[in-house]
Amino acid sequence: MLVCLMAHDKSGALPVRKENREAHLAYIESTGCVTLAGPMKDTQGEMCGSMIVLEVPDLAAAESWAANDPYAKAGLFQSVTLREWVKVVG
């Protein structure tokens, strides 16, 4: 199943994002279940969140992936939403 992870950073947390970016990208690479990913940007063009599409067996696997993301472990996110996603175009 495909799951869309939408994460919004805590206010003022850009330094936390930058400090943990390399570990986050390594985690994405090592897990092999990310089909699409990238940062969201605010009106000033700064990273302020993440959108990630995971291909996983079930929602529990997506929850586990999200909990073990170095960004989550560093306390970067204000909120994280996981929803089953259906690819229609692209």
C-alpha positions as CSV (number, residue, x, y, z in Angstrom):
1,M,0.0,0.0,0.0
2,L,1.0,3.6,-0.5
3,V,1.0,5.9,2.5
4,C,1.5,9.7,2.4
5,L,3.3,11.2,5.3
6,M,2.8,14.9,5.8
7,A,4.9,16.5,8.5
8,H,5.0,20.1,9.7
9,D,8.0,21.4,11.5
10,K,7.9,23.1,14.8
11,S,8.3,26.9,14.6
12,G,11.9,27.9,14.5
13,A,13.2,24.4,14.0
14,L,15.1,24.9,10.8
15,P,18.4,24.4,12.6
16,V,17.2,21.0,13.9
17,R,16.2,20.1,10.3
18,K,19.6,21.1,8.9
19,E,21.5,19.3,11.7
20,N,19.6,16.0,11.0
21,R,19.2,16.2,7.2
22,E,22.1,13.9,6.4
23,A,20.8,11.2,8.8
24,H,17.3,11.6,7.5
25,L,18.4,11.1,3.9
26,A,20.5,8.1,4.8
27,Y,17.5,6.6,6.6
28,I,15.4,7.1,3.5
29,E,18.0,5.4,1.4
30,S,18.5,2.5,3.8
31,T,14.9,1.6,4.3
32,G,14.0,1.2,0.6
33,C,10.3,2.0,0.9
34,V,10.3,5.7,0.0
35,T,8.9,6.2,-3.5
36,L,8.7,10.0,-3.4
37,A,9.9,12.6,-0.9
38,G,10.9,16.2,-0.4
39,P,10.7,19.2,1.9
40,M,7.8,21.7,1.9
41,K,8.8,25.4,1.9
42,D,7.4,28.4,3.6
43,T,6.7,31.8,2.0
44,Q,10.3,32.8,2.5
45,G,11.6,29.7,0.7
46,E,12.8,27.9,3.8
47,M,12.2,24.2,4.5
48,C,9.3,23.8,6.9
49,G,8.0,20.3,6.6
50,S,8.2,17.0,4.7
51,M,6.0,15.1,2.2
52,I,6.9,11.5,1.8
53,V,5.2,8.6,0.0
54,L,6.0,5.2,1.5
55,E,5.3,1.8,-0.1
56,V,4.6,-0.4,2.9
57,P,2.6,-3.5,3.7
58,D,0.2,-1.7,6.1
59,L,-0.3,1.5,8.1
60,A,1.5,0.0,11.1
61,A,4.7,-0.3,9.0
62,A,4.3,3.4,8.0
63,E,3.8,4.4,11.6
64,S,7.0,2.5,12.5
65,W,8.9,4.1,9.7
66,A,7.8,7.5,10.8
67,A,8.7,6.9,14.4
68,N,12.2,5.9,13.5
69,D,12.9,8.7,11.1
70,P,15.9,10.7,12.5
71,Y,13.8,13.9,12.1
72,A,11.1,12.5,14.4
73,K,13.7,11.3,16.9
74,A,15.2,14.8,16.9
75,G,11.8,16.3,17.8
76,L,11.6,18.3,14.6
77,F,7.9,17.9,13.9
78,Q,4.9,19.8,15.3
79,S,2.6,17.3,13.6
80,V,2.7,14.2,11.4
81,T,-0.2,12.8,9.5
82,L,-0.2,9.4,7.7
83,R,-2.9,8.6,5.2
84,E,-3.3,5.8,2.7
85,W,-2.7,7.3,-0.8
86,V,-3.8,6.2,-4.2
87,K,-1.7,7.1,-7.2
88,V,-3.8,8.3,-10.1
89,V,-1.4,10.3,-12.2
90,G,2.3,10.2,-12.7
